[in-house]
Amino acid sequence: MAYRFLPHTADIKVAFEAESLDALLMDGLVVLRWLLAGESPVESRERRALVVTAVEPAELFLGFLREVLFLHATDGFLPADLEFASVTESAVEGTLLGEPFDSEHHEHQPEVKAVTRHGLVVERGDGMWTAEVVFDV
Protein backbone atom coordinates (compact mmCIF):
# COMPACT_ATOMS: atom_id res chain seq x y z
CA MET A 1 0.00 0.00 0.00
CA ALA A 2 1.57 3.26 -1.10
CA TYR A 3 -0.27 6.54 -0.85
CA ARG A 4 0.44 9.96 0.55
CA PHE A 5 -1.57 13.06 1.24
CA LEU A 6 -0.56 16.11 -0.81
CA PRO A 7 -0.99 19.78 0.01
CA HIS A 8 -4.28 21.24 -1.22
CA THR A 9 -5.94 24.56 -0.46
CA ALA A 10 -9.33 23.35 0.77
CA ASP A 11 -9.83 19.67 -0.01
CA ILE A 12 -7.86 16.45 0.43
CA LYS A 13 -5.52 15.42 -2.39
CA VAL A 14 -3.97 11.96 -2.39
CA ALA A 15 -1.23 10.44 -4.54
CA PHE A 16 -1.09 6.67 -5.05
CA GLU A 17 1.47 4.21 -6.38
CA ALA A 18 0.65 0.52 -6.89
CA GLU A 19 1.98 -2.47 -8.79
CA SER A 20 -1.40 -3.33 -10.35
CA LEU A 21 -4.74 -1.78 -11.12
CA ASP A 22 -6.52 -3.91 -8.53
CA ALA A 23 -3.95 -2.81 -5.91
CA LEU A 24 -4.57 0.82 -6.90
CA LEU A 25 -8.32 0.33 -6.44
CA MET A 26 -7.75 -1.33 -3.07
CA ASP A 27 -5.54 1.56 -1.92
CA GLY A 28 -8.28 3.98 -2.98
CA LEU A 29 -10.74 1.98 -0.90
CA VAL A 30 -8.42 2.11 2.14
CA VAL A 31 -8.02 5.89 1.88
CA LEU A 32 -11.75 6.47 1.42
CA ARG A 33 -12.55 4.24 4.42
CA TRP A 34 -10.07 6.29 6.49
CA LEU A 35 -11.69 9.54 5.32
CA LEU A 36 -15.12 8.18 6.30
CA ALA A 37 -14.34 6.50 9.65
CA GLY A 38 -10.82 7.47 10.70
CA GLU A 39 -8.91 4.79 12.59
CA SER A 40 -12.09 2.94 13.59
CA PRO A 41 -12.09 -0.75 12.72
CA VAL A 42 -14.66 -1.72 10.08
CA GLU A 43 -15.89 -5.30 10.01
CA SER A 44 -16.91 -7.35 6.97
CA ARG A 45 -20.47 -8.09 8.15
CA GLU A 46 -22.40 -7.14 5.01
CA ARG A 47 -21.85 -7.60 1.27
CA ARG A 48 -22.64 -5.24 -1.60
CA ALA A 49 -22.27 -6.05 -5.28
CA LEU A 50 -20.02 -3.64 -7.16
CA VAL A 51 -19.86 -3.14 -10.92
CA VAL A 52 -18.16 -0.10 -12.46
CA THR A 53 -17.38 0.41 -16.14
CA ALA A 54 -15.53 3.22 -17.87
CA VAL A 55 -13.75 4.06 -21.11
CA GLU A 56 -10.29 4.30 -19.52
CA PRO A 57 -8.46 3.72 -16.21
CA ALA A 58 -8.77 7.26 -14.81
CA GLU A 59 -12.55 7.21 -15.24
CA LEU A 60 -12.65 3.69 -13.77
CA PHE A 61 -10.75 4.79 -10.64
CA LEU A 62 -13.00 7.85 -10.30
CA GLY A 63 -16.18 5.81 -10.86
CA PHE A 64 -15.06 3.18 -8.37
CA LEU A 65 -14.41 5.74 -5.62
CA ARG A 66 -17.67 7.54 -6.40
CA GLU A 67 -19.64 4.28 -6.18
CA VAL A 68 -18.17 3.47 -2.76
CA LEU A 69 -18.89 7.02 -1.57
CA PHE A 70 -22.46 6.74 -2.94
CA LEU A 71 -23.04 3.58 -0.88
CA HIS A 72 -21.87 5.46 2.20
CA ALA A 73 -23.96 8.55 1.47
CA THR A 74 -27.17 6.64 0.75
CA ASP A 75 -26.85 3.65 3.07
CA GLY A 76 -24.21 4.60 5.64
CA PHE A 77 -22.14 1.67 4.34
CA LEU A 78 -18.47 1.64 5.38
CA PRO A 79 -16.18 -0.52 3.23
CA ALA A 80 -13.81 -2.96 4.92
CA ASP A 81 -12.59 -5.00 1.97
CA LEU A 82 -13.22 -5.84 -1.67
CA GLU A 83 -13.34 -9.27 -3.25
CA PHE A 84 -12.51 -8.85 -6.93
CA ALA A 85 -14.33 -11.00 -9.48
CA SER A 86 -12.62 -9.27 -12.43
CA VAL A 87 -10.55 -6.15 -13.10
CA THR A 88 -9.67 -4.69 -16.49
CA GLU A 89 -8.66 -1.17 -17.52
CA SER A 90 -12.32 -0.48 -18.31
CA ALA A 91 -14.28 -2.48 -15.72
CA VAL A 92 -14.20 -3.73 -12.16
CA GLU A 93 -16.61 -6.24 -10.74
CA GLY A 94 -16.65 -7.65 -7.25
CA THR A 95 -18.19 -7.63 -3.81
CA LEU A 96 -17.65 -4.91 -1.23
CA LEU A 97 -17.54 -6.12 2.36
CA GLY A 98 -18.28 -3.80 5.25
CA GLU A 99 -20.84 -2.62 7.74
CA PRO A 100 -23.18 0.31 8.40
CA PHE A 101 -21.71 3.37 10.12
CA ASP A 102 -22.40 3.20 13.86
CA SER A 103 -21.65 6.36 15.85
CA GLU A 104 -20.91 4.24 18.94
CA HIS A 105 -18.15 2.32 17.15
CA HIS A 106 -16.89 4.57 14.34
CA GLU A 107 -15.16 7.95 14.50
CA HIS A 108 -17.06 10.89 13.07
CA GLN A 109 -15.07 12.56 10.28
CA PRO A 110 -15.62 15.67 8.17
CA GLU A 111 -18.09 14.86 5.40
CA VAL A 112 -16.61 13.69 2.11
CA LYS A 113 -18.93 15.44 -0.34
CA ALA A 114 -17.45 14.15 -3.59
CA VAL A 115 -14.56 12.55 -5.41
CA THR A 116 -13.63 15.14 -8.01
CA ARG A 117 -12.41 14.99 -11.58
CA HIS A 118 -10.30 18.11 -10.90
CA GLY A 119 -6.63 17.13 -11.07
CA LEU A 120 -7.46 13.46 -11.63
CA VAL A 121 -4.50 11.51 -12.98
CA VAL A 122 -4.15 7.75 -13.45
CA GLU A 123 -1.17 6.43 -15.40
CA ARG A 124 0.73 3.21 -15.94
CA GLY A 125 4.47 3.26 -16.56
CA ASP A 126 7.60 1.36 -15.58
CA GLY A 127 5.50 -1.48 -14.21
CA MET A 128 3.64 0.76 -11.76
CA TRP A 129 0.28 2.49 -11.61
CA THR A 130 0.23 6.04 -10.26
CA ALA A 131 -2.75 8.23 -9.51
CA GLU A 132 -3.76 11.53 -7.95
CA VAL A 133 -7.28 12.32 -6.84
CA VAL A 134 -8.99 15.09 -4.86
CA PHE A 135 -11.70 14.43 -2.28
CA ASP A 136 -14.06 17.37 -1.70
CA VAL A 137 -14.63 17.76 2.05
N, C-alpha and C positions, 0 to 999 in steps of 0.2 A: 504494500500500500504506500503510494507516494503522492502526497498532495501538500500544498502549502497555501496559506492565506496571503493574498497580495494587498497592498495598500489600495484603497478606493475611497472616494470622497464621502459617499453616503451609504453605500450598499456593501455587500460582502463579495469579494472577488476571490476565486480559488483557481489555482493552477494544479494540473494533474499530470502524472507521468506513469504509464503502465505498459507492461509487456504485451498485452493483448486487448482487444476491444471489450471482451467480457470482463477483464480485470478493471478496465477504465469505467465501465458501467457500475461495477461493484464499488469502486472507490467513490463514485458519485453518490451512490446509495448511502455509504457510510457517512459522507459529509452532510448530506441532507438529513439523515437521522440525527446527527449531532446538532444541526441547526434547529431541529424540531423538538428535541428532548434533552439536549445537553449530554451530560455523562450518565444519565439514567439508563439502567439496563432495560432492554426491550426483548421480550420473550417471543418465541415463534409459536403462538397459540392459535392464530387464525391464518387462513390462506386466501390469497386473492390472485386470480388469473391476470396475467399481464401480456399484452400484445401491442407492440409499437412498430410502425413502419414509417419509412422516410426515404427520400431520394438519395441521401448521402449521409456519411457518418456524423457530421456536425448536427444535422437536423435530427438524427436518431438519438444522439446523446441528449439534446434539448428536449425532444419529445418524451424520452424515458424519464428524465427528471421531472418534467411537468406532469406526467401521469402519476408518479409517486406523490408529488405535492397535491394533486387533485384528490387522490384517495385520502390524504390527511385532511384537506380542507372540507371535504364533503362527508367523511365518515369518521374522522378522528384517528384514522389508521396510521400507526407508526411502523415503519419497516424494520425488520430485524435481519433478514437475509433474503436471498433470491436464488431459487433453483432454476437454472437455465435449461430450457428445452432445446432452443436453437438461437444462435447469434450469427448474423451476417452484417455486412456494412450497411444494409438497408432494412434490417428487421431484427427485433429481439422478441422472443416468446419464452415465457416461463411462469413461475409461480412465486409471488411475493409472500413471505412469511412475516408475521408480526402480531401486533395486538392493538386494541384501542387505547388512545391516550387516557391516562388515569391521573388526575391531579394529585392523588395521594401517593403515587409511585413514580411519576415522571416530573422532571424539572420544567417549569414554565420558561419559555424562551421568547424573545421578540418574534413577532409574527413574520414568517416568510411569505411575502405577498405574491412573488412570482419568480420564475427562472427566466432571465431575459436573453434576448437574442443579441443585445448590445455587447460588443466585444467578444462574442462567441468564436472560439477557435477550436477545431479538432483536426489534428494532423497525424499522419503516420510517416515515420522516417527512421532510418537506422535501426530497424527492428523494434521501435518503441512507438507508442501512441502518446501524444501530448494533447492537452486541452486546457482552455481557460473559459470560465463561465462566471457570470455575475448573478447573485441572488438578491432580489429586491426585498429589503426588510423595512 
